[in-house]
Amino acid sequence: MKLFLQFIIAFMSLLIVFSCKSLKEESRTEKEVENFTSVEIETLIEDSTLNVRAFEYFDTNKSFGFLTSTGNLGAILTRDNEYDNNEINKVVYPTFVDSTNSKLNFRSLALVKNLGFALSIGNPALLYRIDSEGVIDLVYQENHPKAFYDSMEFWNDQEGIAIGDPTDDCMSIIITRDGGDTWTKLSCEDLPKANEGEAAFAASDTNIAIVGDKTWVATGGKSSRILFSADKGKTWDVFDTPIIQGKETTGMYSIDFYDENHGFAIGGDYTDADANQKNKIVTNDGGKTWQVVADGSGPGYRSCVQYVPNSNAQQLVAIGFKGIDYSADAGQTWKHLSDEGYYTLRFLNDSTAYAAGNGRISKLSFK
């Protein structure tokens, strides 16, 4: 246990939070990027036992943190990091286990100031807080046979949100207002009622998009809609979408917003991954209305989509186990860049991203 805490202390001292979305907001002040025509892939970690869907970028030390489906916490220090002496440093720490000594399956990761938060899926749902001294606290536990949390984000240092599948007749939403010390589950009386078969997908930790105080949550399954809050989760509306839905495996798997008006969501059906009908949608009015784009063309099922920083809401990269795709016109047309498969990605800058998935984590250099 002492060794484990020493690892955690080292991890937290190296990774200081600066969220992916804050990075995008800063980079928009720079000159616009050119269109991409190709991607170079450099594998940083390759391990057949690795499975990563929770992956975040930390700006201060140009580093990435990740959690795995087998309970590992890890870090990658990029070549831009002063500590690495021109080498990629990668660290994988011992595993989290529950009270039955079972390895935890993590799909959500967030850091705020010098605090880290790791959220597992399944029953019981366990949310851990890790401070800069290596102290690990269980700050939220939910025991319910239907408990399944999919994604987590923070609005600021004090306020954060995690979302999950319904346990009653609404989506599960827990919120902290005290920096993660305590978390409270919202009552279904304060949330839109879930439709039959409506849930969410823990595919890439990108079910939640935040710009300022505004929050968009993408649901999926037999019903795939947008839950929207303009006031950091105090009140909620719900908007329909035209994305493919109707089966447990269909709907939105990932959502991103470039600013408070321009957003994009992608998904489909992972059991029919080549199908590309009605699996890509765009909004220009803050999520109130959505339009299908590239219907019957471009990528099929993808588990993650992200706007390219500094692209004026025009450039998008989508990834999944079927490969990497790029759009230069807000999703109207797409170019397939690679067949290499991943689950999730985050941009380091407007031409470099890091992607994680089954068996590996890689650096993507777009040209």
PLY file of the C-alpha trace (Angstrom):
ply
format ascii 1.0
element vertex 367
property float x
property float y
property float z
element edge 366
property int vertex1
property int vertex2
end_header
0.00 0.00 0.00
2.86 2.38 0.78
4.36 1.81 -2.66
0.96 2.39 -4.25
0.61 5.74 -2.49
4.10 6.76 -3.58
3.09 6.06 -7.19
-0.08 8.12 -6.79
1.86 11.03 -5.27
4.26 11.00 -8.22
1.35 10.86 -10.65
-0.50 13.76 -9.07
2.60 15.93 -8.76
3.28 15.60 -12.49
-0.23 16.04 -13.83
-1.83 19.41 -13.15
-5.28 19.80 -14.64
-6.11 22.02 -17.53
-9.07 20.56 -19.36
-9.25 19.66 -23.02
-12.05 22.17 -23.49
-10.08 25.01 -21.90
-7.21 24.19 -24.24
-9.55 24.55 -27.21
-10.78 27.92 -26.04
-7.22 29.26 -25.76
-6.13 27.90 -29.11
-9.00 29.58 -30.96
-7.24 32.90 -30.57
-4.41 31.64 -32.78
-4.35 31.47 -36.58
-6.60 28.89 -38.21
-5.11 25.51 -39.06
-4.79 24.08 -42.53
-6.83 21.11 -43.70
-5.44 17.64 -43.04
-4.71 15.06 -45.71
-3.04 12.29 -43.66
-2.14 11.12 -40.16
1.09 9.64 -38.82
0.69 7.19 -35.92
3.34 6.53 -33.30
2.53 3.82 -30.77
3.58 4.80 -27.25
2.23 1.91 -25.20
1.40 -1.50 -26.63
0.02 -4.14 -24.30
-2.55 -6.80 -25.17
-4.10 -6.45 -21.70
-4.61 -2.68 -22.04
-8.12 -1.32 -22.57
-8.55 2.45 -22.23
-11.68 4.56 -22.61
-10.95 7.18 -19.88
-8.20 9.46 -21.18
-7.51 13.15 -20.42
-4.94 15.80 -21.30
-3.18 17.92 -18.66
-1.70 21.10 -20.10
0.77 22.31 -17.48
3.12 19.36 -17.98
1.95 18.40 -21.48
0.87 15.02 -20.15
-1.96 12.51 -20.45
-3.56 10.47 -17.73
-5.59 7.31 -18.27
-7.64 4.70 -16.47
-8.15 1.16 -17.69
-10.92 -1.42 -17.69
-8.81 -3.52 -15.31
-8.40 -0.82 -12.68
-5.03 0.67 -13.62
-4.13 4.35 -13.32
-1.46 5.53 -15.73
0.31 8.52 -17.24
2.17 9.49 -20.40
4.61 12.40 -20.43
4.88 13.72 -23.97
8.09 14.73 -25.71
7.17 18.35 -25.06
7.55 17.68 -21.35
10.71 18.94 -19.70
10.97 15.82 -17.54
11.24 13.25 -20.27
14.65 13.99 -21.80
13.32 13.51 -25.34
11.73 10.17 -24.56
8.13 9.17 -24.07
7.70 8.27 -20.41
4.81 6.00 -19.57
3.82 4.86 -16.13
1.18 2.32 -15.18
0.35 2.05 -11.52
-1.11 -0.78 -9.42
-4.77 -1.61 -9.75
-7.81 -0.42 -7.85
-9.95 -3.26 -6.50
-13.30 -3.31 -4.73
-14.20 -4.91 -1.42
-14.38 -8.35 -3.06
-10.87 -7.89 -4.51
-12.30 -7.61 -8.03
-10.53 -5.28 -10.45
-12.55 -2.15 -11.20
-13.58 -1.17 -14.71
-12.98 2.56 -15.14
-14.58 4.56 -17.97
-14.43 8.11 -16.53
-11.51 10.28 -15.42
-11.32 13.93 -14.30
-8.77 16.09 -12.51
-9.33 19.46 -10.89
-6.44 21.43 -9.40
-4.47 18.76 -7.52
-7.35 16.30 -7.21
-8.06 13.29 -9.36
-11.42 11.51 -9.73
-11.86 7.96 -10.97
-15.35 6.56 -11.59
-16.08 2.88 -12.16
-18.97 1.29 -14.02
-21.31 -1.39 -12.75
-22.75 -2.20 -9.34
-21.59 -0.82 -7.00
-20.64 2.42 -8.75
-17.52 3.72 -6.99
-16.11 7.26 -7.29
-12.63 7.79 -5.84
-10.87 11.06 -5.07
-7.05 11.12 -5.03
-5.26 14.13 -3.55
-1.71 15.37 -4.15
-0.47 13.57 -1.01
-1.65 10.23 -2.31
-4.65 9.96 -0.02
-7.44 7.98 -1.68
-11.02 8.48 -0.54
-14.22 6.87 -1.71
-16.44 9.95 -2.09
-19.49 8.35 -3.67
-20.93 4.85 -3.81
-24.16 3.73 -5.38
-25.47 0.23 -4.83
-28.11 -0.59 -7.39
-28.41 -3.48 -9.85
-28.87 -0.99 -12.71
-26.03 1.36 -11.68
-23.77 2.13 -14.64
-21.98 5.49 -14.95
-20.66 6.54 -18.33
-18.91 9.91 -18.22
-17.67 12.71 -15.92
-16.71 16.37 -16.39
-16.15 19.50 -14.26
-17.43 23.02 -14.87
-14.81 24.55 -12.59
-12.69 23.73 -9.53
-15.74 23.24 -7.32
-18.53 21.92 -9.53
-18.62 18.68 -11.46
-21.06 16.21 -12.98
-21.21 12.52 -13.84
-23.95 10.81 -15.82
-25.13 7.23 -16.04
-27.91 4.92 -17.12
-31.32 5.19 -15.46
-31.93 3.38 -12.19
-35.44 4.84 -11.94
-37.35 6.71 -14.66
-34.66 9.30 -15.48
-30.97 9.34 -16.38
-28.66 9.07 -13.39
-26.90 12.38 -12.71
-24.65 13.08 -9.74
-23.23 16.54 -9.01
-20.64 18.00 -6.65
-20.59 21.66 -5.56
-17.71 21.39 -3.06
-14.73 20.34 -5.15
-15.62 16.66 -5.14
-15.84 16.14 -1.38
-19.47 15.09 -1.67
-21.71 14.09 -4.56
-25.49 14.19 -4.70
-27.75 12.31 -7.08
-30.43 14.46 -8.68
-34.03 13.46 -8.12
-36.04 12.34 -11.11
-38.44 15.13 -10.17
-35.76 17.57 -11.34
-34.88 15.78 -14.59
-36.63 14.92 -17.84
-38.26 11.51 -17.74
-36.28 8.88 -19.62
-37.89 7.24 -22.62
-38.19 3.47 -22.78
-34.79 1.96 -23.51
-32.93 5.28 -23.14
-29.47 5.04 -21.55
-25.91 6.09 -22.47
-22.69 4.49 -23.69
-19.44 4.34 -21.71
-17.42 4.18 -24.92
-15.04 7.15 -24.73
-15.87 9.36 -21.70
-17.32 11.93 -24.12
-21.06 11.80 -23.37
-20.87 15.24 -21.72
-19.92 18.53 -23.38
-19.42 21.72 -21.36
-18.95 25.32 -22.53
-19.04 27.82 -19.69
-22.12 27.11 -17.58
-23.84 25.21 -20.40
-23.94 21.43 -20.45
-25.04 18.90 -23.05
-25.50 15.20 -22.27
-25.90 12.68 -25.09
-28.10 9.67 -24.43
-28.39 6.57 -26.57
-30.10 3.25 -27.03
-33.72 2.86 -28.08
-34.06 6.63 -27.59
-31.17 9.03 -28.21
-31.67 12.62 -27.05
-29.85 15.66 -25.68
-30.26 16.66 -22.03
-29.36 20.34 -21.73
-28.66 22.57 -18.75
-27.87 26.29 -19.07
-27.01 26.68 -15.38
-24.51 23.96 -14.43
-27.08 21.28 -13.78
-29.61 23.20 -11.72
-32.38 22.99 -14.34
-32.73 20.73 -17.38
-34.41 20.60 -20.79
-34.45 17.79 -23.31
-34.13 17.95 -27.12
-34.88 15.23 -29.67
-32.31 14.26 -32.29
-32.60 12.60 -35.71
-29.70 10.19 -35.09
-30.33 6.50 -35.65
-32.06 4.95 -32.63
-34.52 2.24 -31.73
-32.15 -0.55 -30.62
-30.15 -0.94 -27.41
-26.92 -0.54 -29.41
-27.88 2.54 -31.46
-27.69 6.27 -30.88
-25.11 8.88 -29.90
-21.85 7.58 -28.48
-19.95 10.87 -28.37
-20.64 14.61 -28.37
-18.44 17.71 -28.58
-19.16 21.44 -28.67
-16.76 23.96 -30.17
-18.60 26.90 -28.60
-22.04 27.47 -27.12
-23.71 27.22 -30.54
-21.78 24.69 -32.62
-21.87 21.03 -31.66
-21.46 17.62 -33.24
-22.44 14.11 -32.21
-21.56 10.73 -33.66
-22.48 7.14 -33.03
-24.40 4.52 -34.93
-24.55 0.84 -34.04
-21.37 -0.91 -32.97
-22.88 -4.27 -33.95
-23.21 -2.95 -37.53
-20.14 -0.76 -37.60
-20.00 -0.14 -41.36
-23.51 1.31 -41.53
-23.27 5.08 -42.02
-26.91 6.13 -42.27
-28.11 8.78 -39.78
-25.13 8.35 -37.44
-23.67 11.89 -37.67
-25.56 15.01 -36.57
-24.72 18.70 -36.22
-26.26 21.69 -34.43
-25.73 25.42 -34.92
-28.21 26.65 -32.32
-26.80 25.26 -29.10
-28.37 21.83 -29.39
-32.02 22.83 -29.73
-32.19 21.40 -33.27
-29.97 18.88 -35.04
-29.47 17.90 -38.66
-28.17 14.66 -40.12
-25.03 15.15 -42.21
-23.11 12.86 -44.58
-26.03 10.44 -44.58
-24.91 7.22 -46.24
-21.34 8.48 -46.68
-18.32 8.94 -44.48
-17.62 6.90 -41.36
-19.98 4.35 -39.89
-20.02 3.68 -36.16
-17.47 5.78 -34.25
-17.06 6.01 -30.48
-15.47 9.48 -30.20
-15.59 12.79 -32.03
-13.62 15.95 -31.24
-13.37 19.36 -32.85
-9.89 20.31 -34.00
-8.74 23.27 -31.90
-8.65 26.62 -33.67
-10.73 25.36 -36.60
-13.73 27.71 -36.35
-16.06 24.73 -35.74
-15.22 23.33 -39.17
-12.72 20.54 -38.58
-13.58 17.29 -36.81
-11.80 14.01 -36.12
-13.80 10.87 -35.38
-12.35 7.57 -34.25
-13.52 4.07 -33.41
-12.38 0.50 -33.76
-12.88 0.83 -37.52
-10.41 3.70 -37.92
-9.80 7.44 -38.03
-11.80 9.92 -40.13
-11.57 13.66 -40.72
-13.94 16.39 -41.88
-12.94 19.91 -42.94
-16.49 21.21 -43.47
-18.33 20.67 -40.16
-19.12 17.05 -40.95
-20.66 17.47 -44.41
-17.96 15.36 -46.07
-15.30 13.05 -44.64
-11.89 11.61 -45.52
-10.84 8.24 -44.12
-7.29 8.67 -42.83
-6.50 5.31 -41.28
-7.87 1.85 -40.54
-6.10 1.82 -37.16
-8.69 1.46 -34.43
-9.06 3.34 -31.12
-11.80 4.17 -28.62
-11.08 7.77 -27.60
-8.79 10.73 -28.35
-7.83 14.17 -27.04
-6.01 16.96 -28.87
-2.67 18.28 -27.62
-2.77 21.16 -30.11
-4.30 21.85 -33.51
-2.24 19.19 -35.32
-1.44 16.59 -32.66
-3.73 14.28 -30.72
-3.30 11.22 -28.54
-5.59 8.21 -28.91
-6.27 5.25 -26.65
-8.04 1.99 -27.17
-7.70 -1.76 -27.03
-4.08 -2.76 -26.53
-2.38 0.57 -27.14
-2.06 4.31 -26.73
-0.69 6.33 -29.66
0.35 9.79 -30.77
-1.45 11.05 -33.87
0.24 13.70 -36.01
-2.09 15.20 -38.59
-0.55 16.56 -41.79
0 1
1 2
2 3
3 4
4 5
5 6
6 7
7 8
8 9
9 10
10 11
11 12
12 13
13 14
14 15
15 16
16 17
17 18
18 19
19 20
20 21
21 22
22 23
23 24
24 25
25 26
26 27
27 28
28 29
29 30
30 31
31 32
32 33
33 34
34 35
35 36
36 37
37 38
38 39
39 40
40 41
41 42
42 43
43 44
44 45
45 46
46 47
47 48
48 49
49 50
50 51
51 52
52 53
53 54
54 55
55 56
56 57
57 58
58 59
59 60
60 61
61 62
62 63
63 64
64 65
65 66
66 67
67 68
68 69
69 70
70 71
71 72
72 73
73 74
74 75
75 76
76 77
77 78
78 79
79 80
80 81
81 82
82 83
83 84
84 85
85 86
86 87
87 88
88 89
89 90
90 91
91 92
92 93
93 94
94 95
95 96
96 97
97 98
98 99
99 100
100 101
101 102
102 103
103 104
104 105
105 106
106 107
107 108
108 109
109 110
110 111
111 112
112 113
113 114
114 115
115 116
116 117
117 118
118 119
119 120
120 121
121 122
122 123
123 124
124 125
125 126
126 127
127 128
128 129
129 130
130 131
131 132
132 133
133 134
134 135
135 136
136 137
137 138
138 139
139 140
140 141
141 142
142 143
143 144
144 145
145 146
146 147
147 148
148 149
149 150
150 151
151 152
152 153
153 154
154 155
155 156
156 157
157 158
158 159
159 160
160 161
161 162
162 163
163 164
164 165
165 166
166 167
167 168
168 169
169 170
170 171
171 172
172 173
173 174
174 175
175 176
176 177
177 178
178 179
179 180
180 181
181 182
182 183
183 184
184 185
185 186
186 187
187 188
188 189
189 190
190 191
191 192
192 193
193 194
194 195
195 196
196 197
197 198
198 199
199 200
200 201
201 202
202 203
203 204
204 205
205 206
206 207
207 208
208 209
209 210
210 211
211 212
212 213
213 214
214 215
215 216
216 217
217 218
218 219
219 220
220 221
221 222
222 223
223 224
224 225
225 226
226 227
227 228
228 229
229 230
230 231
231 232
232 233
233 234
234 235
235 236
236 237
237 238
238 239
239 240
240 241
241 242
242 243
243 244
244 245
245 246
246 247
247 248
248 249
249 250
250 251
251 252
252 253
253 254
254 255
255 256
256 257
257 258
258 259
259 260
260 261
261 262
262 263
263 264
264 265
265 266
266 267
267 268
268 269
269 270
270 271
271 272
272 273
273 274
274 275
275 276
276 277
277 278
278 279
279 280
280 281
281 282
282 283
283 284
284 285
285 286
286 287
287 288
288 289
289 290
290 291
291 292
292 293
293 294
294 295
295 296
296 297
297 298
298 299
299 300
300 301
301 302
302 303
303 304
304 305
305 306
306 307
307 308
308 309
309 310
310 311
311 312
312 313
313 314
314 315
315 316
316 317
317 318
318 319
319 320
320 321
321 322
322 323
323 324
324 325
325 326
326 327
327 328
328 329
329 330
330 331
331 332
332 333
333 334
334 335
335 336
336 337
337 338
338 339
339 340
340 341
341 342
342 343
343 344
344 345
345 346
346 347
347 348
348 349
349 350
350 351
351 352
352 353
353 354
354 355
355 356
356 357
357 358
358 359
359 360
360 361
361 362
362 363
363 364
364 365
365 366
